[in-house]
Amino acid sequence: WGGQIELALLARAIGRDIAVYKEDDAAAGGYAVEHSFPASGTSGVGKEPIRVLFTGSHYDALLPRASASSSSSAAPGSSRSASTASARGEGGMYGGLSGDALVAAALKGGGARRYGQLVEGHPVPEGDKHTASVIWMHGLGDSGFGWAPVATQLNMPHIKFLYPTAAVLPVTLNMGMEMPSWFDLYSLDPKDEREDQEGILASAAYVMTLVENEVAKGVARNRIVLAGFSQGGAISYTAALRMTADQPLAGVIALSTWLPRAALPVSDAVKATPFLVGHGDADPVVLYEWGAKSVDKVKELGITNVVFKSYPGMQHDFCPQELQDVAAFLKATLPP
């Protein structure tokens, strides 16, 4: 009953109807409505309801934009595109494409996404006369503003810091609620191998358009670093490893994150790219084990210039020591 009360309050708070389903072999599609929690007033009118599956002991997610009576064979919380992408294997969505050809294909395949505000860190290099750039991606539900203060703390006037904001998307993991998200997430279960490859590649391609904007302003690719936290780190991995086939970047900073399958295969040209990977050993969201295994995989791919920093007791967060490590990495990869 406590869970039902929370769902009723949530529906009113977010202005979206919430429909709770249960498994029912006799029903079309295998699910039947058990409860419905309306939004307050008319706020939910015209909006797709958030669909939740009650398993008998806890609540799980159902695909928010597909009818529960659909004949889809995908598991709750998955999508046809994600299931297909996973079945195709590593990087299978666009075959062996890499570099500019992959960027073009991913931008087209990702459809018309409206990315949020591109935030500049302070201090902004005077007259736009910077000699290097850092493009830093936030985590799920955040925005470019959330990480912009890092530029002030680092105080590197020769570097322009750019903090893009993800498009607002429904996130299956969060019961279909819409929030800034670089791609859809289906589960935090380590056994769940579903991955929104289309979303990952589309967002990574968008990041590469930001790289090209900096190149057009006179900044060489080998003077550009991609950085990201959590979901944003997965985008940094993907863009740097699979979308810079002929012109590798200066480096990659991947914090409290994981290596997605969409980032593979990796071209030989990027294998000299330096990586700084940081992870708290008490992270309950993106497990420390995932970060460590991602580093192992990167090294297996032939990328040897990888520094892995562990932060004792740190959860899914960013700490002062990590800031110092980022500063040292940028001084080495992007000197004045």
DACORGI-V203611 format. One record per pair of residues at least 24 apart in sequence whose ideal C-beta (glycine too) atoms are under 10 Angstrom apart, sorted by the first residue. I is the first residue (numbers start at 1). J is the second residue. D is the distance in Angstrom with one decimal. If there is no record, write none. Layout:
i j d
I J D
I J D
//
This chain:
i j d
3 52 9.5
3 54 8.1
3 58 7.9
3 59 6.1
4 34 9.8
4 35 6.5
4 37 7.6
4 54 9.1
4 59 9.6
5 37 9.6
6 37 9.7
6 59 9.3
7 35 7.8
7 36 9.9
7 37 5.1
7 50 9.1
7 52 7.1
7 54 9.7
7 59 7.7
7 175 8.8
8 35 9.0
8 36 10.0
8 37 4.6
8 38 8.7
9 37 8.7
10 37 7.7
10 39 9.6
10 50 8.6
10 52 9.9
10 175 8.1
10 177 8.8
11 36 9.0
11 37 4.2
11 38 6.3
11 39 5.1
11 40 7.8
11 43 9.4
11 44 7.4
11 49 8.8
11 50 7.9
12 37 8.2
12 38 8.3
12 39 6.2
12 40 4.3
12 41 9.0
12 43 8.3
12 44 9.4
13 39 8.9
13 40 8.5
14 39 7.4
14 40 9.8
14 43 8.6
14 44 9.1
14 47 9.8
14 50 8.1
14 175 9.4
14 177 6.4
14 178 9.0
15 39 4.8
15 40 7.0
15 41 8.5
15 42 9.3
15 43 3.5
15 44 6.0
15 45 9.6
15 47 7.5
16 43 7.8
16 44 5.5
16 47 5.6
16 48 8.0
16 49 6.6
16 50 5.3
16 64 9.4
16 175 9.2
16 176 8.1
16 177 7.5
16 178 8.8
17 43 9.3
17 44 4.4
17 45 9.0
17 47 7.3
17 48 8.6
17 49 4.0
17 50 7.2
17 51 9.6
18 44 9.0
18 49 6.4
18 50 4.8
18 51 7.9
18 52 6.2
18 59 9.9
18 175 7.4
18 176 9.0
19 48 9.9
19 49 4.7
19 50 7.3
19 51 5.2
19 52 7.1
19 62 8.4
19 68 7.6
20 50 9.7
20 51 8.1
20 52 5.0
20 53 7.7
20 54 5.3
20 59 7.5
20 62 9.3
21 51 6.3
21 52 7.0
21 53 5.3
21 54 7.0
21 60 9.8
21 62 6.1
21 68 5.3
21 69 9.9
21 76 8.6
22 53 7.3
22 54 5.4
22 55 8.2
22 56 7.9
23 53 7.4
23 54 8.8
23 55 7.6
23 56 8.6
23 76 9.1
27 68 8.4
27 69 7.4
28 67 9.2
28 68 8.5
28 69 4.4
28 70 8.4
28 71 7.8
29 66 9.3
29 67 7.5
29 68 5.8
29 69 4.6
29 70 5.4
29 71 6.2
29 72 7.4
29 73 9.7
30 68 8.6
30 69 9.3
30 70 9.8
30 71 9.3
30 72 9.7
30 73 9.3
30 76 9.7
31 62 7.2
31 67 9.6
31 68 4.4
31 69 7.5
31 70 9.3
31 76 8.3
32 68 8.0
32 69 9.0
33 68 7.5
33 69 9.7
47 178 9.7
48 170 8.1
48 176 7.7
49 176 8.4
50 170 8.4
50 174 9.1
50 175 5.0
50 176 4.3
50 177 6.7
50 178 9.7
51 76 8.8
51 77 9.8
51 172 9.9
51 175 8.0
51 176 6.6
52 76 9.2
52 175 5.7
52 176 8.4
53 77 8.1
59 175 7.9
60 172 9.9
60 173 10.0
60 175 9.3
60 187 8.6
61 171 8.9
61 172 5.0
61 173 6.4
61 174 7.8
61 175 5.6
61 176 6.9
61 185 9.7
61 186 7.5
61 187 8.0
62 172 8.3
62 175 8.6
62 176 7.9
63 170 9.2
63 172 6.5
63 176 7.9
63 184 9.6
63 186 9.2
64 170 4.9
64 171 8.7
64 172 6.7
64 174 9.7
64 175 7.6
64 176 2.8
64 177 8.4
64 178 9.0
64 184 9.7
65 170 6.6
65 172 9.6
65 176 7.6
74 186 9.8
74 194 8.7
75 186 8.5
75 187 9.3
75 192 8.5
75 194 7.7
76 172 8.8
76 186 9.1
76 187 9.6
77 172 4.6
77 173 7.3
77 175 9.5
77 176 9.4
77 184 9.3
77 185 9.2
77 186 4.7
77 187 6.2
77 189 9.9
77 192 8.4
77 194 7.8
78 172 7.6
78 184 9.4
78 186 5.7
78 187 8.8
78 192 8.7
78 194 5.1
78 196 9.5
79 172 7.6
79 184 7.0
79 186 8.0
79 194 8.2
79 196 7.4
79 198 9.2
79 199 9.7
81 109 9.5
81 184 9.2
81 196 7.4
81 197 7.9
81 198 5.4
81 199 8.6
82 172 8.9
82 183 9.4
82 184 7.0
82 186 6.7
82 193 10.0
82 194 5.0
82 195 6.3
82 196 5.0
82 197 7.2
82 198 7.8
82 199 8.4
83 186 9.7
83 194 6.6
83 195 9.7
84 197 9.0
84 198 9.3
85 194 8.5
85 195 6.4
85 196 7.5
85 197 3.8
85 198 6.5
85 199 9.6
85 200 9.2
85 201 9.3
85 261 8.3
85 262 7.7
86 186 10.0
86 192 9.8
86 193 5.7
86 194 5.5
86 195 5.8
86 196 9.5
86 197 7.6
86 261 7.6
87 193 10.0
88 197 8.1
88 261 9.5
89 261 7.4
89 264 8.9
90 195 9.8
90 197 9.4
90 260 9.3
90 261 4.6
90 262 8.0
90 263 8.4
90 264 4.1
90 265 6.8
90 266 9.9
91 197 8.0
91 201 8.9
91 238 9.5
91 241 9.6
91 242 6.7
91 260 9.6
91 261 6.9
91 262 6.4
91 263 7.4
91 264 4.5
91 265 5.1
91 266 8.9
92 197 7.6
92 261 8.3
92 262 9.1
92 264 9.3
92 265 9.8
93 195 9.7
93 197 4.5
93 198 6.2
93 200 9.0
93 201 6.4
93 261 9.5
93 262 6.9
94 197 8.7
94 198 9.3
94 201 6.8
94 242 9.2
94 262 9.2
95 265 9.8
96 265 6.9
96 267 9.8
97 201 9.5
97 242 8.6
97 243 9.5
97 245 9.2
97 265 9.8
98 241 9.1
98 242 5.5
98 243 6.9
98 244 8.5
98 245 4.1
98 246 8.8
98 265 7.4
98 266 8.4
98 267 5.2
98 269 9.1
98 270 9.2
99 208 9.3
99 242 8.3
99 243 6.4
99 244 6.8
99 245 3.3
99 246 5.6
99 247 8.1
99 267 7.2
99 269 8.6
99 270 9.8
100 205 9.8
100 208 8.3
100 212 9.1
100 243 8.0
100 244 9.4
100 245 7.9
100 246 8.0
100 247 9.3
101 243 9.6
101 245 8.5
102 201 7.2
102 204 8.7
102 205 7.3
102 208 8.9
102 238 9.8
102 239 9.9
102 242 6.3
102 243 5.6
102 244 9.9
102 245 7.9
103 201 8.9
103 202 10.0
103 204 8.1
103 205 4.5
103 206 9.0
103 207 9.4
103 208 4.9
103 209 7.5
103 211 9.4
103 212 8.6
103 239 8.8
103 242 9.5
103 243 5.5
103 244 9.5
103 245 10.0
104 205 7.8
104 208 9.9
105 201 8.0
105 202 9.8
105 205 8.1
106 197 9.5
106 198 7.9
106 199 9.7
106 200 8.8
106 201 3.9
106 202 5.2
106 203 8.6
106 204 6.8
106 205 3.8
106 206 8.6
106 208 8.7
106 238 9.5
106 239 10.0
106 242 9.5
106 243 8.0
106 262 9.3
107 201 9.0
107 202 6.7
107 204 9.9
107 205 4.6
107 206 7.2
107 208 8.8
107 209 7.5
108 202 9.0
108 205 9.0
109 197 9.7
109 198 5.8
109 199 9.8
109 201 7.2
109 202 6.5
109 205 8.8
110 167 9.1
110 183 9.4
110 198 6.4
110 199 7.0
110 200 9.6
110 201 7.1
110 202 2.5
110 203 7.4
110 204 9.6
110 205 6.9
110 206 7.8
111 198 8.9
111 202 7.5
112 167 9.6
113 166 8.8
113 167 4.2
113 168 9.2
113 169 8.0
113 182 9.9
113 199 8.8
113 202 6.4
113 203 7.8
113 206 7.3
114 167 5.6
114 168 7.5
115 144 9.8
115 164 6.4
115 165 6.4
115 166 6.6
115 167 5.1
115 168 9.3
115 180 9.1
115 182 9.5
115 203 8.2
115 206 5.9
115 207 9.6
115 209 9.7
115 210 9.6
116 143 6.0
116 144 6.9
116 145 9.5
116 164 7.4
116 165 2.8
116 166 6.4
116 167 6.9
116 168 7.3
116 180 6.0
117 143 7.2
117 144 6.1
117 145 7.8
117 163 8.8
117 164 8.2
117 165 5.2
118 144 6.5
118 162 6.1
118 163 7.3
118 164 5.1
118 165 7.1
118 210 7.3
118 213 9.3
119 143 7.5
119 144 3.5
119 145 5.5
119 146 9.0
119 147 8.2
119 148 5.0
119 151 9.4
119 161 8.8
119 162 7.4
119 163 4.2
119 164 7.7
119 165 7.0
120 144 8.8
120 148 7.7
120 151 8.1
120 160 7.0
120 161 6.9
120 162 6.3
120 163 7.6
121 147 8.3
121 148 5.2
121 149 7.9
121 150 6.9
121 151 2.4
121 152 6.8
121 153 9.5
121 154 8.2
121 156 9.5
121 159 8.6
121 160 7.6
121 161 3.2
121 162 7.4
121 163 6.5
122 148 7.3
122 149 8.4
122 151 6.0
122 152 5.3
122 155 9.7
122 161 8.4
123 151 7.7
123 152 7.3
123 155 7.7
123 156 9.4
123 157 6.1
123 160 10.0
123 161 9.6
124 151 8.8
124 157 9.2
124 160 7.0
124 161 8.7
125 156 9.5
125 157 6.1
125 158 6.8
125 159 7.4
125 160 5.3
125 161 9.4
126 157 7.9
128 160 7.5
128 217 6.8
128 218 9.3
129 157 9.7
129 158 8.7
129 160 9.5
129 217 9.8
129 218 9.2
130 156 9.5
130 157 8.1
130 158 6.0
130 159 6.1
130 160 4.1
130 161 9.3
130 214 8.7
130 217 8.3
130 218 9.1
130 219 6.9
130 223 9.0
130 334 9.9
131 157 10.0
131 158 5.0
131 159 7.8
131 160 9.1
131 218 8.7
131 219 7.0
131 220 9.0
131 223 6.3
131 334 8.1
131 335 9.3
131 336 7.2
132 156 8.2
132 158 6.1
132 159 4.7
132 160 7.5
132 161 9.9
132 214 9.0
132 219 6.5
132 220 8.8
132 222 9.5
132 223 4.3
132 224 7.0
132 225 7.6
132 250 7.2
132 330 8.3
132 333 8.6
132 334 4.0
132 335 8.5
132 336 8.5
133 159 6.7
133 160 4.9
133 161 7.7
133 162 6.5
133 210 8.6
133 211 8.1
133 213 9.2
133 214 4.5
133 215 9.2
133 217 8.5
133 219 5.2
133 220 9.8
133 221 9.8
133 223 7.0
133 224 4.9
133 225 7.5
133 226 9.6
133 249 9.8
133 250 9.1
133 334 8.4
134 159 5.7
134 160 7.5
134 161 5.0
134 162 7.1
134 163 9.2
134 214 9.8
134 223 10.0
134 224 7.5
134 225 4.8
134 226 7.8
134 227 5.8
134 250 9.1
134 251 9.3
134 253 8.0
134 326 9.3
134 330 6.9
134 333 9.6
134 334 7.5
135 160 9.2
135 161 8.2
135 162 4.9
135 163 8.0
135 164 6.8
135 207 6.2
135 208 9.5
135 210 5.4
135 211 6.7
135 213 9.6
135 214 7.7
135 224 7.0
135 225 7.5
135 226 5.5
135 227 7.1
135 228 8.8
135 232 9.9
135 235 9.8
135 236 8.4
135 239 8.7
135 249 9.4
136 161 6.5
136 162 7.0
136 163 5.2
136 164 8.1
136 225 8.7
136 226 8.0
136 227 4.3
136 228 6.6
136 229 7.9
136 232 7.4
136 233 10.0
136 236 8.5
136 253 7.8
136 255 9.6
136 326 9.7
137 162 9.8
137 163 7.9
137 164 6.4
137 165 9.2
137 166 7.6
137 182 6.7
137 203 8.2
137 204 9.5
137 206 10.0
137 207 6.8
137 210 9.9
137 226 7.7
137 227 7.1
137 228 3.8
137 229 7.3
137 230 9.0
137 231 7.7
137 232 2.9
137 233 7.2
137 234 8.7
137 235 5.0
137 236 6.1
137 239 9.0
137 253 10.0
137 257 9.6
138 163 6.9
138 164 8.1
138 165 7.1
138 166 7.1
138 180 7.3
138 182 8.6
138 228 7.7
138 229 6.3
138 230 8.1
138 231 7.9
138 232 5.1
138 233 10.0
138 235 9.8
139 166 9.3
139 180 9.2
139 181 9.4
139 182 8.9
139 228 8.1
139 229 4.8
139 230 3.5
139 231 5.1
139 232 5.6
139 233 8.1
139 234 9.7
139 255 9.1
139 256 7.8
139 257 8.5
139 285 9.1
139 286 9.1
139 316 8.2
139 318 9.8
140 166 8.2
140 169 10.0
140 171 7.0
140 173 8.4
140 174 8.1
140 179 7.0
140 180 7.5
140 181 5.5
140 182 7.8
140 183 9.4
140 185 6.9
140 229 9.7
140 230 6.4
140 231 4.7
140 232 8.6
140 285 9.2
141 166 9.1
141 171 8.2
141 174 8.0
141 177 9.1
141 179 4.5
141 180 6.1
141 181 7.2
141 230 9.8
141 231 8.9
142 166 8.3
142 179 8.9
142 180 6.4
142 181 9.7
142 229 8.1
142 230 8.6
142 231 8.9
142 232 8.1
143 179 9.8
143 180 5.7
144 180 9.1
144 232 9.9
146 180 9.5
146 229 8.9
147 227 8.6
147 228 9.3
147 229 7.0
147 232 8.4
147 318 8.5
150 227 8.8
150 229 9.8
150 318 8.1
150 323 7.2
150 326 7.7
150 327 9.8
153 320 9.2
153 323 6.1
153 326 9.4
153 327 8.4
154 323 7.5
154 324 9.9
154 326 7.1
154 327 5.5
154 330 6.9
154 331 9.5
155 327 8.9
156 327 7.8
156 330 6.4
156 331 7.9
156 334 7.7
156 335 9.9
156 336 8.1
157 336 8.5
158 223 9.6
158 334 7.7
158 335 8.6
158 336 4.7
159 219 9.8
159 223 8.9
159 224 9.8
159 225 8.5
159 330 6.9
159 334 5.9
159 336 8.8
160 214 7.5
160 217 8.8
160 219 7.9
160 224 9.7
161 225 9.8
161 227 9.0
161 330 9.9
162 207 9.7
162 210 6.4
162 211 9.8
162 213 8.9
162 214 7.8
162 224 9.8
163 227 9.5
163 232 9.5
164 203 9.1
164 206 7.5
164 207 6.9
164 209 9.9
164 210 6.3
164 232 8.9
164 235 9.4
166 199 9.8
166 203 6.7
166 206 9.0
166 231 7.9
166 232 7.9
166 235 8.5
167 199 9.1
167 202 8.8
167 203 7.7
167 206 8.5
169 196 9.3
169 199 7.4
169 203 9.7
171 196 9.9
171 231 9.8
172 196 8.8
180 231 9.5
181 231 6.9
182 206 8.8
182 207 8.9
182 228 8.6
182 230 9.6
182 231 5.2
182 232 6.4
182 233 9.9
182 234 7.3
182 235 5.0
182 238 9.5
183 231 7.2
183 234 7.8
183 235 7.9
183 238 9.6
183 260 8.5
183 262 8.6
185 231 7.3
185 234 9.9
188 284 9.2
188 285 7.0
188 286 8.3
188 287 8.6
188 290 10.0
190 287 6.9
190 289 7.8
190 290 7.2
190 293 9.9
193 261 8.2
195 234 9.5
195 260 6.0
195 261 5.6
195 262 6.5
196 260 9.0
196 262 8.3
197 238 9.4
197 260 7.6
197 261 7.0
197 262 4.3
197 263 9.8
198 262 8.5
199 235 9.8
199 262 8.8
200 231 9.3
200 234 6.5
200 235 6.9
200 237 9.3
200 238 5.6
200 239 9.6
200 242 9.8
200 260 5.4
200 261 8.8
200 262 4.2
200 263 7.9
201 235 9.6
201 238 6.8
201 239 9.3
201 242 8.0
201 243 8.4
201 260 9.4
201 262 5.5
201 263 9.2
202 235 9.9
202 262 10.0
203 231 9.1
203 232 9.1
203 234 9.1
203 235 5.2
203 238 8.1
203 239 8.5
203 262 9.9
204 234 8.8
204 235 5.2
204 236 8.4
204 237 8.6
204 238 4.1
204 239 4.1
204 240 8.7
204 241 9.3
204 242 7.4
204 243 5.8
204 260 9.3
204 262 7.6
204 263 8.1
205 235 9.9
205 238 9.2
205 239 7.8
205 242 10.0
205 243 6.7
206 235 8.7
206 239 9.0
207 232 9.3
207 235 6.0
207 236 7.7
207 238 8.6
207 239 4.8
207 240 9.3
207 243 8.2
208 238 9.8
208 239 5.5
208 240 9.5
208 242 9.9
208 243 5.0
208 244 7.6
208 249 9.9
210 239 9.4
211 239 7.6
211 240 9.7
211 243 8.6
211 244 8.0
211 247 9.3
211 249 7.4
215 247 8.7
219 250 9.9
220 247 8.7
220 249 9.7
220 250 8.5
221 246 9.4
221 247 4.5
221 248 7.1
221 249 5.7
221 250 7.7
222 247 7.6
222 248 7.0
222 249 6.8
222 250 5.2
222 251 9.2
222 273 9.5
222 333 9.1
222 334 9.5
223 249 8.7
223 250 5.6
223 333 8.8
223 334 6.2
223 335 9.7
224 248 9.9
224 249 5.2
224 250 5.7
224 251 8.7
224 333 9.8
224 334 8.4
225 249 6.5
225 250 5.1
225 251 4.6
225 252 6.9
225 253 6.4
225 273 9.8
225 274 9.1
225 276 9.1
225 326 9.7
225 329 8.1
225 330 6.6
225 333 6.0
225 334 6.2
226 250 9.0
226 251 7.9
226 252 5.3
226 253 7.3
226 254 8.8
226 273 9.7
227 251 8.8
227 252 7.4
227 253 3.7
227 254 7.7
227 255 7.4
227 276 8.6
227 326 7.6
227 329 9.3
227 330 8.9
228 252 8.4
228 253 7.2
228 254 6.3
228 255 7.0
228 256 9.5
228 257 6.5
229 253 8.9
229 254 8.6
229 255 4.7
229 256 5.9
229 257 6.9
229 278 9.3
229 286 9.6
229 316 9.0
229 317 9.3
229 318 6.7
229 322 10.0
230 254 9.7
230 255 7.4
230 256 5.3
230 257 5.5
230 258 8.8
230 283 9.4
230 285 7.3
230 286 5.9
230 316 6.9
230 318 9.9
231 256 9.8
231 257 7.4
231 258 9.4
231 260 9.7
231 286 8.7
232 256 9.7
232 257 7.4
233 257 2.7
233 258 7.5
233 259 9.0
233 260 9.7
233 277 8.4
233 278 9.3
233 279 9.6
233 286 8.5
233 291 8.9
233 294 9.1
234 258 6.1
234 259 7.4
234 260 4.8
234 262 8.2
234 263 7.7
234 286 9.2
234 294 9.2
235 260 8.6
235 262 9.6
235 263 9.3
236 263 9.4
236 275 9.4
237 262 9.0
237 263 4.8
237 264 9.7
237 266 9.9
237 275 8.7
237 277 9.3
237 294 7.6
237 298 8.1
238 262 5.5
238 263 4.2
238 264 9.0
239 263 8.5
240 266 9.4
240 270 6.6
240 273 6.2
240 275 8.2
240 303 9.8
241 265 8.7
241 266 4.7
241 267 8.0
241 270 5.8
241 271 9.4
241 273 8.0
241 275 9.5
241 298 8.0
241 301 7.9
241 303 8.0
242 266 6.6
242 267 7.5
242 270 8.3
243 267 9.5
243 270 9.3
244 269 7.4
244 270 5.7
244 273 7.9
245 269 5.6
245 270 7.2
246 270 9.4
248 272 6.7
248 273 4.9
248 274 9.8
249 273 6.3
249 274 9.4
249 333 9.2
250 274 7.7
250 330 9.0
250 332 9.7
250 333 4.8
250 334 5.8
251 275 6.8
251 276 7.0
251 305 8.6
251 329 6.8
251 330 8.1
251 332 8.3
251 333 4.1
251 334 7.7
252 276 7.3
252 277 8.4
252 298 9.4
252 303 9.5
252 306 9.2
252 329 9.6
252 333 9.4
253 277 8.0
253 278 7.8
253 322 9.8
253 325 9.2
253 326 6.1
253 329 6.5
253 330 8.1
253 333 9.3
254 278 7.6
254 279 8.8
254 291 8.1
254 294 7.7
254 295 8.8
254 298 9.0
254 306 9.6
254 308 9.7
255 279 7.4
255 280 9.3
255 286 9.7
255 291 8.9
255 309 9.2
255 311 9.8
255 316 9.9
255 317 9.5
255 318 6.6
255 322 6.9
255 325 9.6
255 326 8.1
256 280 6.5
256 283 5.9
256 285 7.8
256 286 5.4
256 287 9.9
256 288 9.0
256 290 9.5
256 291 6.9
256 311 9.2
256 314 8.4
256 315 8.8
256 316 5.6
256 317 7.4
256 318 7.7
256 322 9.1
257 283 10.0
257 286 6.1
257 290 8.2
257 291 6.7
257 294 7.4
258 286 6.0
258 287 8.7
258 289 9.8
258 290 4.5
258 291 6.5
258 293 8.0
258 294 5.0
258 297 9.6
259 290 8.5
259 291 8.9
259 293 8.1
259 294 3.7
259 295 8.2
259 296 9.4
259 297 5.5
259 298 6.4
259 301 9.3
260 294 9.0
261 297 9.9
263 294 9.4
263 297 9.4
263 298 9.1
263 301 9.5
264 297 8.6
264 301 7.7
265 301 8.4
266 297 9.9
266 298 8.5
266 301 4.9
266 302 7.7
266 303 7.3
268 301 9.9
268 302 7.6
270 301 9.2
270 302 9.5
270 303 7.3
271 298 9.8
271 301 7.3
271 302 4.7
271 303 5.1
271 304 7.6
271 305 8.6
272 302 9.6
272 303 7.9
272 304 8.3
272 305 6.5
273 298 9.8
273 303 6.6
273 305 6.9
273 306 9.3
273 333 9.5
274 303 8.9
274 304 9.7
274 305 4.3
274 306 7.7
274 307 7.7
274 329 7.6
274 332 7.7
274 333 5.8
275 299 9.5
275 303 6.7
275 304 9.7
275 305 6.6
275 306 4.4
275 307 6.9
275 308 8.5
275 329 9.1
276 305 9.8
276 306 8.2
276 307 5.3
276 308 8.5
276 309 7.1
276 322 9.5
276 325 6.7
276 326 6.9
276 328 8.7
276 329 4.3
276 330 8.9
276 332 9.3
276 333 8.6
277 306 6.5
277 307 7.0
277 308 4.9
277 309 7.0
277 310 9.6
278 307 8.8
278 308 7.8
278 309 4.4
278 310 7.9
278 311 6.6
278 314 8.9
278 318 8.4
278 319 8.9
278 321 9.0
278 322 5.1
278 323 9.9
278 325 6.4
278 326 7.8
278 329 9.6
279 308 7.6
279 309 7.6
279 310 6.3
279 311 7.1
279 314 8.1
279 316 9.5
279 322 9.4
280 309 9.9
280 310 7.8
280 311 4.6
280 312 8.0
280 313 7.2
280 314 2.9
280 315 5.5
280 316 6.9
280 317 6.2
280 318 9.0
280 319 7.5
280 322 8.5
281 310 5.4
281 311 6.7
281 312 5.7
281 313 7.1
281 314 7.0
281 315 9.3
282 311 8.6
282 312 7.8
282 313 5.4
282 314 6.1
282 315 5.1
282 316 8.9
282 317 9.3
283 311 9.1
283 314 7.2
283 315 5.5
283 316 4.9
283 317 8.1
284 315 6.1
284 316 6.7
285 315 7.7
285 316 4.1
285 317 9.7
286 316 6.3
287 316 9.7
288 314 9.3
288 315 9.9
305 333 9.9
307 332 9.8
//
